[in-house]
């Protein structure tokens, strides 16, 4: 032993090394650098150094690669390769210091535990029913991607083995290499879609369902092959004991354990019901299931994955387990396994013959899978561009492929050269696919409306369509009040769509379903909302229709579901709850940053007008408009701009309700009463008042103010007796707003909306902050071209110019010598 190390490594051949480890190795403490010692002598210290080095380097690489649109898997594998023989480890001194031979066994055990719990968490998040019944389209695509690709790639491998001269090691590896390239693994696809933020899109849902079904076929086939391998002889009866042991293990999990867990932990139970003892017991079961897997001849990840599938997904149990494992698994276990794989990758050992033979198989398999996915996708009328994107996604490689090649390498079924090339192929294919998908597929396009969808520009004789979103039971009373005062009548019917928004925890697959079709299977909140809508529809029979949807997804992508439903239902306005929740004392009880980010995403991408509801209903005991005999006072603060016009249009609709007393408060700047913009606003307000001149419950008042201080003072002292206040989000530049934006805490509300959301405001009124729908991108340009042609046809002899109010508005006016025409 040299340098204080407790092992001797004797190299007796090119690929054979005998490692002698001192029995007192574990007893030697780490030596301080102050005593001229080597801290890496201790296995514990060495393991901590290795893990921290790998994690740090992988994180730095990920930061560098992220602007290039790369997946985190690329940085994790590359981080391991940096320390391996392909780069730094090529120097023997570096390899012996940082990753000596005697530390490999400890790293293998650690990464083995990591991959075991990773696959358990993957299983927990999967709904077994969706794996077995993914839908016709997903089943056909998933089966085609696996069966056709596997058949043709193995056929090519057999052809190459018989027609091309190659080494025995490469010959024995070819079929396994072809099989690894044919896999379509759900954990890989799910992780990729999550990183690309397209898991809630149409393509994302098809990819998830297809990969689930394909993964089920592959997983079942692999288990059968493992059972055949355990047969003691070639007689068919020798295959039965290992096969029946697998069947018994599966049956125990799904026929005994799963029903028991579902009965013990129902969805009605809160997350606090899952105590630490329950979690500890489940984790013990994970290790027991891994041990049983090895006993019956399967790989040790078989049991944890099966156990995860048996655990009911979602809250409370699945969510609790996922929350415990997510950070640790993604931060250490998952990168450690990828890095260990990278450490064993040595590109310098691969000869030219292996490069081109395995390269042919990899490229061939990639192309075949593209075709095997695109053709059935086109048969189901999927657009060609989306079919190509789907094929690229299902071609993704990742942790599952690495698990198989590690298993085969440890079992001496493939050589080091084949192992290296398969690992590099996972790296290269993922590095190519990820930016390609980002470039070809824009998820925002499914949220784009080709027509302006607003209240102000809608035909009052047509059906008014409103979409309301609900996060918790406290949102229901005030939302129902909003629906009541929207005033459904036979002349002006209302179509209501409610969306119950639930964060996806403990599940991999997002859910968007009609609540009435899955009643009893959806969360309790969804049933409560559905019951409220049924009662609302019954009270307004013949004047309204109501539907309810339940969306379970991550907050980062939940806006895709909201915008999708808004497009499908052609909503005029969608209303979102504010991210702050009031306590009965009038103070802020809780704040949710994810909900705030969700609201901002919807405001930026919505295909219709958007309202954010600041709910202070708890301060008035959630008084119902329908049951209360009191008047329901609504005020609209009108300053200027398209958003204020939208708020004004909605308020006049509310003013038709028999219990609503509407007050229009016009805020004017002193000395600016005769400007052109003011005159235009006067004309709009006059039109609305004339249309409702017989309604004596509508009052109009003007307030002339000088600056922001006067505005703040007025809002603080004159809004106490209202039940609901409407205001636009953005306004034209005004002296009344100067300086107030610097104190804006919630930019999604605008200046005046933020002031009305202050807990220090002396009012119990709920506030609805409205943003009018704005066309974006190419649609904006088309609208501009239309307006130019329209202006030429109206006044062909006069010079015209297009004036666009606001930075991103679609409220256009044709100005001809000072006169305006709205479109």
Residue pairs with C-beta under 8 A, 6 or more apart in sequence:
1 7
1 8
1 22
3 38
4 28
4 31
4 37
4 38
4 41
5 41
5 100
6 21
6 22
6 24
6 25
6 28
6 41
6 102
7 19
7 20
7 21
7 22
7 25
7 100
7 101
7 102
8 19
8 20
9 17
9 18
9 19
9 20
9 101
9 102
10 17
10 18
10 19
10 20
11 17
12 18
15 416
17 101
19 101
19 102
21 102
25 43
25 102
26 43
28 41
28 42
29 42
30 37
30 39
30 40
30 41
30 42
30 44
30 45
31 37
31 38
31 39
31 41
32 39
33 39
39 45
39 49
40 46
40 49
40 97
43 102
43 103
43 106
46 100
46 103
46 106
47 103
47 106
47 107
47 110
49 98
50 98
50 99
50 103
50 107
51 110
51 332
51 336
53 83
53 98
54 79
54 80
54 83
54 335
54 336
54 339
55 331
55 332
55 335
57 79
57 82
57 83
58 75
58 76
58 78
58 79
58 80
58 335
58 338
58 339
59 75
61 74
61 75
61 78
61 79
61 82
62 70
62 72
62 75
62 76
65 74
65 75
68 435
69 434
69 435
69 438
69 439
70 430
70 431
70 434
70 435
71 191
71 192
71 195
71 430
71 431
71 434
72 195
73 191
73 338
73 398
73 399
73 426
73 430
74 427
74 430
74 431
74 434
76 334
76 335
76 338
76 339
76 342
77 338
77 339
77 341
77 342
77 402
77 423
77 426
77 427
78 342
78 427
79 335
79 338
79 339
79 342
80 338
80 339
80 340
80 341
80 342
80 343
80 345
81 87
81 342
81 343
81 345
81 427
82 88
82 342
83 89
83 98
83 99
83 339
83 342
83 343
84 99
84 342
84 343
84 344
84 345
84 346
85 95
85 345
85 346
85 348
85 349
86 345
86 346
86 347
86 348
88 94
88 95
88 98
89 95
89 98
89 99
89 343
90 348
99 107
99 343
107 336
107 340
107 343
108 340
110 336
111 333
111 336
111 337
111 339
111 340
112 300
113 333
114 329
114 332
114 333
114 334
114 336
114 337
115 301
115 333
115 334
115 337
115 399
115 403
116 286
116 287
116 290
116 300
116 301
116 304
117 283
117 286
117 304
117 325
117 329
117 333
118 187
118 329
118 333
118 334
118 337
118 399
119 187
119 301
119 304
119 305
119 308
120 286
120 304
120 305
120 307
120 308
120 325
121 308
121 321
121 322
121 325
121 326
121 329
122 186
122 187
122 190
122 305
122 308
122 508
123 304
123 305
123 306
123 307
123 308
123 309
123 310
123 311
124 308
124 309
124 311
124 313
124 318
124 321
124 322
124 506
125 190
125 308
125 313
125 318
125 322
125 506
125 507
125 508
125 509
126 186
126 212
126 308
126 309
126 313
126 508
126 509
127 313
127 507
127 509
128 254
128 309
130 209
130 212
130 509
131 212
131 213
131 215
131 216
131 309
132 216
134 142
134 209
134 210
134 212
134 213
135 209
137 206
137 376
137 377
137 380
138 206
138 209
138 210
138 212
138 213
139 210
139 213
140 376
140 379
140 380
141 206
141 210
141 373
141 376
141 377
141 380
141 390
141 394
142 184
142 209
142 210
142 211
142 212
142 213
142 214
142 217
143 213
143 214
143 217
144 372
144 373
144 375
144 376
145 184
145 210
145 214
145 369
145 372
145 373
145 394
146 182
146 183
146 184
146 214
146 217
146 218
147 217
148 368
148 372
149 181
149 182
149 365
149 368
149 369
149 372
150 178
150 179
150 182
152 364
152 365
152 368
153 178
153 179
153 181
153 182
153 361
153 364
153 365
153 368
154 175
154 178
154 179
154 182
156 178
156 360
156 361
156 364
157 174
157 175
157 177
157 178
157 361
158 174
158 175
160 166
160 174
160 357
160 360
160 361
161 171
161 174
161 175
164 357
166 353
166 354
166 357
167 353
167 354
169 414
169 415
169 417
169 418
170 353
170 354
170 357
170 358
170 415
170 417
170 418
172 413
172 414
172 415
173 408
173 413
173 414
173 415
173 418
174 357
174 358
174 361
176 404
176 408
176 413
176 414
176 418
177 358
177 361
177 362
177 414
177 418
177 421
177 422
178 361
178 365
179 404
180 401
180 404
180 405
180 422
181 361
181 362
181 365
181 366
181 397
181 401
181 422
181 425
182 365
182 369
183 218
183 397
183 400
183 401
183 404
184 210
184 211
184 214
184 215
184 218
184 369
184 394
185 211
185 215
185 218
185 398
185 399
185 400
185 401
186 208
186 211
186 212
186 214
186 215
186 508
187 215
187 398
187 399
187 400
188 211
188 396
188 397
188 398
188 399
188 400
188 401
189 207
189 208
189 211
189 393
189 394
189 396
190 199
190 208
190 211
190 508
190 509
191 398
191 399
192 393
192 396
192 398
192 430
192 433
192 434
193 199
193 204
193 207
193 208
193 393
194 554
195 434
196 434
196 437
196 438
197 443
197 556
197 557
198 204
198 437
198 441
198 443
198 557
199 205
199 208
199 510
199 553
199 554
199 557
200 443
200 510
200 512
200 553
200 557
200 558
200 560
200 561
200 564
201 441
201 443
201 446
201 560
202 386
202 446
203 386
203 389
203 390
203 393
203 441
204 443
205 510
206 377
206 382
206 390
207 390
207 393
207 394
208 508
208 509
209 509
210 373
210 390
210 394
211 394
212 509
214 394
219 305
223 246
223 298
223 302
224 243
226 242
226 246
226 297
226 298
226 299
226 302
227 239
227 242
227 243
227 246
227 297
227 298
228 239
228 243
229 297
230 242
230 296
230 297
231 238
231 239
231 242
232 238
242 296
242 297
245 296
245 297
246 296
246 298
249 292
249 293
249 296
249 303
249 306
250 306
253 306
253 307
253 309
253 310
254 309
254 310
257 307
257 310
258 310
258 311
258 312
261 310
261 311
261 312
261 317
262 312
265 273
265 274
265 312
265 316
265 317
266 316
267 314
267 315
267 316
267 523
267 524
268 524
269 316
270 316
271 315
271 316
271 319
271 320
273 316
274 316
274 317
274 320
278 317
278 320
279 320
279 321
279 324
282 311
282 317
282 321
285 307
286 303
286 304
286 307
288 303
289 303
289 304
289 306
289 307
290 300
290 301
290 303
290 304
291 300
291 303
292 303
293 299
293 300
293 301
293 302
293 303
293 304
294 300
299 407
301 403
311 317
311 318
311 321
312 318
313 506
313 507
314 505
314 506
314 507
314 552
315 505
315 506
317 506
318 505
318 506
318 507
319 505
319 506
320 506
321 506
322 505
322 506
323 505
323 506
334 399
337 399
337 402
337 403
338 399
338 402
341 402
341 405
341 406
341 423
342 423
344 409
344 416
344 419
344 420
344 423
345 419
345 420
345 423
345 424
346 416
346 420
347 420
347 424
349 416
349 417
349 420
350 417
350 420
350 421
351 417
354 417
354 418
354 421
355 421
358 418
358 421
358 422
358 425
359 421
362 421
362 425
362 429
366 395
366 429
369 391
369 394
369 395
370 388
370 391
370 392
370 395
371 391
373 387
373 390
373 391
373 394
373 395
374 384
374 387
374 388
374 390
374 391
377 386
377 387
377 390
377 391
378 384
378 387
382 390
385 440
385 441
386 441
388 440
389 437
389 440
389 441
392 433
392 436
392 437
392 440
393 433
393 437
395 429
395 433
396 429
396 430
396 433
396 434
397 425
397 426
397 429
397 430
398 426
398 430
401 422
401 426
402 423
402 426
405 414
405 418
405 419
405 422
405 423
406 419
408 414
408 419
409 416
409 419
414 422
443 560
444 605
446 560
446 563
446 564
446 567
447 559
447 560
447 563
447 564
447 566
447 567
447 605
447 606
447 607
448 607
448 776
448 777
448 779
449 567
449 607
449 608
449 773
449 775
449 779
450 779
452 773
452 775
452 810
453 570
453 571
453 572
453 607
453 608
453 609
453 773
454 572
454 573
454 608
454 609
454 646
454 649
454 772
454 773
455 464
455 572
455 573
455 609
455 646
455 649
455 650
455 653
456 642
456 645
456 646
456 648
456 649
456 772
458 464
458 572
460 492
461 491
461 492
463 493
463 494
463 495
464 486
464 488
464 492
464 493
464 494
464 495
464 572
464 653
465 494
465 495
465 497
465 569
465 570
465 571
465 572
466 483
466 486
466 494
466 495
466 496
466 497
466 571
466 572
466 573
466 574
466 575
467 497
467 498
467 499
467 562
467 565
467 566
467 569
467 571
467 573
467 574
467 575
467 608
468 479
468 482
468 483
468 496
468 497
468 498
468 499
468 574
468 575
469 498
469 499
469 501
469 562
469 574
469 575
469 576
469 577
470 476
470 479
470 498
470 499
470 500
470 501
470 525
470 529
470 577
471 501
471 577
471 595
472 525
473 525
473 528
474 581
474 615
474 617
474 618
475 577
475 613
475 615
476 528
476 529
476 532
477 617
477 622
477 624
478 613
478 615
478 617
478 622
478 766
479 498
479 575
479 577
479 613
480 532
480 536
480 624
481 617
481 623
481 624
481 625
481 632
481 724
482 575
482 613
482 724
482 768
483 494
483 496
483 536
484 536
484 624
484 625
484 626
484 657
485 625
485 632
485 634
485 654
485 657
485 659
485 660
485 724
486 494
486 653
486 654
486 657
487 494
487 653
487 654
487 656
487 657
487 660
488 494
488 540
488 543
488 544
489 543
489 656
490 542
490 543
492 653
492 656
493 543
493 544
493 545
494 540
494 543
494 544
494 545
495 544
495 545
495 546
495 569
496 533
496 536
496 537
496 544
496 545
496 546
496 547
497 546
497 547
497 548
497 549
497 565
497 569
497 571
498 529
498 530
498 533
498 546
498 547
498 548
498 549
499 548
499 549
499 550
499 551
499 561
499 562
499 565
500 515
500 522
500 523
500 525
500 526
500 529
500 548
500 549
500 550
500 551
501 551
501 558
501 562
501 598
502 523
502 525
502 526
502 550
502 551
502 552
503 552
503 553
503 554
503 555
503 594
504 510
504 511
504 552
504 553
504 554
507 552
510 551
510 552
510 553
510 554
510 557
510 561
511 550
511 551
511 552
511 553
512 549
512 550
512 551
512 552
512 553
512 561
512 564
512 565
513 522
513 549
513 550
514 547
514 548
514 549
515 522
515 526
515 527
515 529
515 530
515 548
515 549
515 550
516 530
516 547
516 548
518 550
519 527
519 530
520 527
522 550
523 550
523 552
526 548
526 550
529 548
530 548
533 546
533 547
533 548
534 546
536 544
536 546
537 544
537 545
537 546
539 626
547 569
549 565
551 558
551 561
551 562
553 560
553 561
555 594
555 595
555 597
555 598
556 594
556 597
558 598
559 598
559 601
559 602
559 605
562 574
562 576
562 602
562 606
563 602
563 605
563 606
563 607
565 571
566 574
566 606
566 607
566 608
567 607
570 608
571 607
571 608
572 608
572 609
573 608
573 609
573 610
573 611
573 646
573 650
573 770
574 602
574 606
574 608
574 609
574 610
574 611
575 610
575 611
575 612
575 613
575 768
576 598
576 599
576 602
576 610
576 611
576 612
576 613
577 595
577 612
577 613
577 615
578 599
578 612
578 613
578 614
578 615
578 757
579 591
579 592
579 593
579 595
579 596
579 599
580 588
580 590
580 591
580 592
580 614
580 757
581 588
581 589
581 590
581 591
581 592
581 615
582 588
582 589
582 615
582 616
582 618
582 619
582 759
583 589
583 618
584 618
584 619
586 619
586 759
586 764
587 759
588 759
596 746
596 748
599 612
599 748
600 747
600 748
602 610
603 610
603 612
603 729
603 748
603 771
606 773
607 773
608 773
609 646
609 770
609 771
609 772
609 773
610 770
610 771
610 773
611 650
611 768
611 769
611 770
611 771
612 748
612 749
612 753
612 768
612 769
613 766
613 767
613 768
614 749
614 753
614 756
614 757
614 766
614 767
614 768
614 769
615 766
616 763
616 764
616 765
616 766
616 767
617 623
617 766
619 764
620 723
620 764
623 630
623 723
625 632
625 657
625 659
625 660
628 659
631 659
631 660
631 661
632 657
632 659
632 660
632 661
632 723
632 724
633 660
633 661
633 663
633 721
633 722
633 723
633 724
634 651
634 654
634 655
634 660
634 661
634 662
634 663
634 722
634 723
634 724
634 725
634 726
635 662
635 663
635 664
635 665
635 719
635 722
635 724
635 725
635 726
635 765
636 647
636 648
636 651
636 662
636 663
636 664
636 665
636 725
636 726
636 727
637 644
637 647
637 665
637 667
637 715
637 725
637 726
637 727
637 752
638 644
638 647
638 648
638 664
638 665
638 666
638 667
638 681
638 685
638 728
639 667
639 728
639 731
639 732
639 734
639 736
639 737
639 752
640 677
640 678
640 681
640 731
640 732
640 734
641 728
641 730
641 731
641 732
641 805
641 806
641 809
642 728
642 772
642 805
642 806
642 809
642 810
642 811
643 728
643 729
643 730
643 731
643 750
643 770
643 771
643 772
644 727
644 728
644 731
645 684
645 728
645 772
645 811
646 728
646 770
646 771
646 772
647 726
647 727
647 728
647 768
647 770
648 664
648 684
648 685
648 688
648 726
649 688
650 726
650 768
650 770
651 662
651 664
651 726
652 662
652 688
652 691
652 692
652 698
654 660
654 662
654 724
655 662
655 692
655 695
655 697
655 698
656 692
656 695
660 697
661 697
661 698
661 699
662 697
662 698
662 699
663 698
663 699
663 700
663 701
663 722
664 685
664 698
664 699
664 700
664 701
665 701
665 702
665 703
666 685
666 700
666 701
666 702
666 703
667 703
667 705
667 711
667 736
668 678
668 702
668 703
668 704
668 705
669 704
669 705
669 706
669 734
669 735
669 736
670 704
670 705
670 706
672 678
672 735
673 704
676 818
676 820
677 732
680 813
680 820
685 700
689 698
689 700
692 698
703 714
705 711
705 714
705 736
706 735
707 735
707 736
707 738
708 735
708 736
708 737
708 738
708 739
708 740
710 736
711 736
711 737
711 740
711 752
712 740
712 755
715 752
715 755
715 756
715 761
716 761
716 762
717 762
719 725
719 756
719 761
719 762
719 763
719 765
720 762
720 763
720 764
722 763
722 765
723 765
723 766
724 765
724 766
724 767
724 768
725 756
725 763
725 765
725 766
725 767
725 768
726 767
726 768
726 770
727 750
727 752
727 753
727 756
727 767
727 768
727 769
727 770
728 750
728 752
728 769
728 770
728 771
728 772
729 748
729 749
729 750
729 753
729 769
729 770
729 771
730 750
730 771
730 806
731 737
731 750
731 751
731 752
732 805
732 806
737 751
737 752
740 751
740 755
741 751
743 754
744 750
744 751
744 754
745 754
746 753
746 754
746 757
747 754
749 756
749 757
749 769
750 769
753 767
753 769
755 761
756 763
756 767
756 769
757 767
757 769
772 809
772 811
773 810
774 806
774 808
774 809
774 810
775 783
775 810
776 808
780 810
783 810
783 812
784 802
784 812
787 802
787 812
787 814
787 823
788 800
788 802
790 814
790 823
791 800
791 802
791 814
791 816
791 821
792 800
794 814
794 816
794 821
795 816
798 816
798 817
799 816
800 814
800 815
800 816
801 815
802 812
802 813
802 814
802 815
803 812
803 813
803 815
803 820
804 811
804 812
805 811
805 813
811 822
812 822
812 823
813 820
813 821
813 822
813 823
814 820
814 821
814 823
